[in-house]
Amino acid sequence: MKSVVFALLCCLVFLHVHAGQQEKTSNSCKCKNGYITKRISSKHIKSEPVIHEASVFCPKTEIIITTITDEKKCVNPESPLGKLILKNKEKHDKKMAERMTTSSQTHTSSQTTSTSQPTSSASSTRRRTTTQTLN
């Protein structure tokens, strides 16, 4: 009985410590220091922007770009650049959804075709065997 209580207490302590560590690392917005205020040229952007949608951890949408000097900068989603980035993301997501739908339809029809072929060849094999037996 004492060992069961001890094991239960150990589990509770572990879960409490583990939950506390997660809170420190993920429960805050990434753009704490504000947004870039001056215009930035697309030539100075190194890679695709990272978009963090609003969540329980941060109530606002955050857009983070990486410059060619490897600096991470936050873009205001309400700014012209932020709106352009979000619009492009929506277009990209829509295209990906269309590709996934087309791909799954093609994959399903090819599976249907491939599964129907062995059935027809098996029946033709049976017909040949039956014909050979009759002769």
Summary of the structure (lengths in Angstrom):
residues: 135
radius of gyration: 29.4
end to end distance: 81.6
largest distance: 90.7
contacts: 282
relative contact order: 0.07
helix: 61%
strand: 10%
